[in-house]
Amino acid sequence: MRSGILAIVLIIVAVVGYLSVYVVNPTQQALVLRFGQITEEPKTEPGLYFKIPFVQNVVYLDKRILNLNMPPLEPISSDKKRLIVDAFARYRISDPVLFYQRVQNVLTANRRLSTLLQSTLRSEVGRTSFVALVRDDRSGVMENIRRDVSANAEELGIEVIDVKIRRADLPDANSQAIYARMQTERQREATEIRAQGEEQSRRIRSRADRDATVIEAEANRDAEIIRGDGDAERNKIFAEAFGADPEFFAFYRSMQAYEAGLQSGDTSLVLSPDSSFFRFFKDPTGVNAPAGEDDGGTGISTRSPSLASQ
């Protein structure tokens, strides 16, 4: 009997002892409740703690950083574009007592925080243009959302650490329409650039043709002037030579006529042996030319017998 009673007492003591202690892990923080009311300061440090069994119970809350994933939203930006925004938040329980009093558990906290985040995100996107959200000021938009959500979440004992926008894009139908419009605009710009280039090319080509015509005309003019000056100089030299020694000049011209007229070829000359053309053959001085035949200093008589060409 005694041993049985002792065994029962030991079992009761063991059960009471087991129910009197609780362990807080490094990733947890604990609240001790007495009939549903918080009676002690929250236990935030890991270790072994004691409580009054059957009167007090312990509620464990996560001390780590928690993630809140939101479903994609379709807010409207300030430039009236409907967007698809996918965002998430990271938070932690900063005040366990207030957290338990307001929301009690993480599931309820997620619902409340998700509502705050969606409302704030819609308001902030409504004040921001599509270009600023996507490219120019995305980090600034996320910081504004985090600050506004964190201010409202403090009433729930929650500290919002970060808010990130995974994706902010146009719906597929709008994206295709905008892509088509952008493609049309780029094609129009390319056509304008090509037209401007073609116009400039024609202008340059016409200017080059005009300059070439002017240069060629000036070159021809200068050539004619030089040729005329050369002819005048040649005639001047001939005149001076004739005036210096008319006899030698007549002899020289006759030699040139012999060279040109007595070449081999298909042309035959029928001349009288008494023609003045052959006067230098009869007399080296050429003074005994037939009477009445004036050669004009060329050695060819103007009244010579006829020339026959074959």
Residue, then its C-alpha position, 0 to 999 in steps of 0.5 A: m500500500r505504501s509503495g503504491i501511494l509513494a508511486i502515485v505521489l511521485i507520478i503527481v510530482a513529476v507531472v506537476g514538475y513537468l507542467s511547471v517548466y517551459v523552454v524558450n528557444p532562440t527563435q521564440q519569445a514567450l508570453v505567460l498567461r493566467f486565465g487569458q491575461i498576461t501576468e509577466e513580462p515577455k520572455t525574449e531570451p532563450g532558456l528554461y523558465f517556470k510557471i504555475p501549473f494548471v493556472q498559467n499557460v505559455v504562448y510562443l511567438d516567433k522572434r525571426i523575420l517573417n515574410l508576407n507574400m501578397p497576391p498580384l494587384e492591378p493598381i492604376s498609376s498617375d498617368k492612367k496606366r493599369l499595372i500588375v504589381d507583385a510585392f512582398a514584405r518582411y516584418r518581425i514582432s517588435d512588441p509581443v504583448l501588443f501583438y497578442q492583444r491586437v492580433q494574437n497569432v501570425l495568421t491574423a497578423n498576416r491578414r491585417l498587414s496584407t490589407l494595410l500593404q495593399s491599400t498603401l501600395r495602391s495609394e502610392v502607385g496612384r501618385t507615381s508614373f509608370v516610368a518612375l515606378v519601373r525605372d526612375d524612382r522604384s527604390g523611392v516608391m518602395e521606401n515610401i510604402r515601407r514607411d507608411v505601412s510601418a507607421n500603421a503596423e506599429e499599432l499591431g506590435i509589428e515592425v516592417i523591415d522591408v517592402k519590395i516590388r518583385r514585378a511592376d508591368l503592364p498587362d499582356a494586352n496593354s504590353q502588346a498595344i504599347y509595343a506595337r505603338m512603339q514599333t510604329e513610332r520607331q518606324r516613323e522616326a526611321t522613315e523621317i531619318r532616311a528621308q532627311g538623309e536622302e534629301q541631304s544626299r541629293r543636296i550634296r550631290s547636286r552641289a558637287d555636280r554644280d561645282a564640277t561643272v563650274i570647275e570644268a568650265e573654268a578649266n576649259r576657259d583657262a585652257e582656251i586662254i592659255r591656248g590663245d596665248g600660245d598661238a599668239e606667242r607662236n605667231k609672234i615668234f614666226a613674225e619675228a623670225f620672218g622679219a629677222d631673216p625672210e629668206f631663211f624663213a622661206f627656206y624653213r617653210s619649204m623644208q616643212a612643206y617637203e617633209a609633209g608633202l613628200q611622205s610615202g602614202d596613197t596620195s600622189l602629187v602631179l607637179s610641173p618640174d618648173s613649179s616654185f615648189f621645187r625651186f630649192f631643188k634647182d637653186p639652194t638660194g631659191v632666188n631663181a623661181p619661175a616668174g609670175e609664181d608667188d609662193g607667199g614664203t611657203g615654197i608652194s606656188t599659187r599658180s602651180p599645176s593642179l594636184a590630183s589626189q588618189 
